[in-house]
Amino acid sequence: MEATERVQAHAVASISLVVRKGFFVRKTMSADTESSNKKDRATVEHARSDYEREGFLAPMDVFPAAEMNEYREQCNELVAQVGHEASRDGLNARHFDVEFIWELATDSRVLDWVEAVMGPDIVILDSLFFCQYPSSEVEHYVAWHQDVTYWGLEPAEALSAWIAIDDADAENGCMEVIPGSHQVGMVPHVTAATPGNILSVGQEIPDEYVDRSSAFLVELDAGQMSFHHGKLFHSSPPTRSDRRSCGLVIRYISPHVKQVEPHSLEGFYRTVLVRGDDTNGLHSVHHPPFLLT
Ligand SMILES: O=C(O)CCC(=O)C(=O)O
């Protein structure tokens, strides 16, 4: 079965009782806005065109609740070992030594959606966690940014999959995106003036570039997934809830993309081919650390 058919079969099975209304309902961040967009599902038929037009895709049903509960337990153990600070925006590239992260990053249900959008050849660039914790002393947030700004990629193309370990919603600081903003190209980033920005070098897009009135809340149930384009403007506000919001983010690239400069933390990614071919041999140095299912 082709990847698209596999995704379709899964999507149809998992949403058989849900009326599909198309891709999503646009929603703004105004305080009086009803915040739930959970009934609208991304559709595999339009995955690629929606992603290319809007720069994101959400929500996708991937892991049933019982399965995600098991993954969450493993995640909780890992987070307990490393602490809040390291898991707030961190635990990078642990798919190389933590098997459940590898399993999630290479699960065929995830890769089938990636393939539907990006094509059959898929490389993992990086993985990391974004966990927002309640009652921290500083209000942590993710400033508006474009992912590929400091990644040193040529061409500057990447897709991020945000896998919801916990429910992520307006109250606990889910991601916000500006639909279509990836089409603007790269804009300047400066150092954020407001303390608490958890991004690697405290970067943010200056206010004048960001039309917050068109922001869309990417609300996800645990086990759902969203995609965002490497040039999409996105951010996350501080949590206003007593619930944690934790997402595992996997960065995928096509094999024609190469890292030509160090990323913002001065390093080079250890890329690994997880589906298809690396015809130019740019990413075949690192071997899959665990079996590919
Ligand atoms: O998870 C978040 O809160 C933000 C995610 C993000 O900024 C990213 O994936 O680059």
Ligand as a Chemical Component Dictionary entry (heavy atoms), coordinates in Angstrom:
data_LIG
# 
_chem_comp.id                   LIG 
_chem_comp.type                 NON-POLYMER 
_chem_comp.pdbx_formal_charge   0 
_chem_comp.three_letter_code    LIG 
# 
loop_
_chem_comp_atom.comp_id 
_chem_comp_atom.atom_id 
_chem_comp_atom.alt_atom_id 
_chem_comp_atom.type_symbol 
_chem_comp_atom.charge 
_chem_comp_atom.model_Cartn_x 
_chem_comp_atom.model_Cartn_y 
_chem_comp_atom.model_Cartn_z 
_chem_comp_atom.pdbx_ordinal 
LIG O1 O1 O 0 6.153  23.828 21.477 1  
LIG C1 C1 C 0 6.173  25.033 21.490 2  
LIG O2 O2 O 0 5.650  25.643 22.409 3  
LIG C2 C2 C 0 6.823  25.789 20.401 4  
LIG C3 C3 C 0 7.405  24.892 19.355 5  
LIG C4 C4 C 0 8.368  25.618 18.516 6  
LIG O3 O3 O 0 8.581  26.775 18.646 7  
LIG C5 C5 C 0 9.119  24.895 17.489 8  
LIG O4 O4 O 0 8.820  23.734 17.226 9  
LIG O5 O5 O 0 10.001 25.504 16.927 10 
# 
loop_
_chem_comp_bond.comp_id 
_chem_comp_bond.atom_id_1 
_chem_comp_bond.atom_id_2 
_chem_comp_bond.value_order 
_chem_comp_bond.pdbx_ordinal 
LIG O1 C1 DOUB 1 
LIG C1 O2 SING 2 
LIG C1 C2 SING 3 
LIG C2 C3 SING 4 
LIG C3 C4 SING 5 
LIG C4 O3 DOUB 6 
LIG C4 C5 SING 7 
LIG C5 O4 DOUB 8 
LIG C5 O5 SING 9 
# 
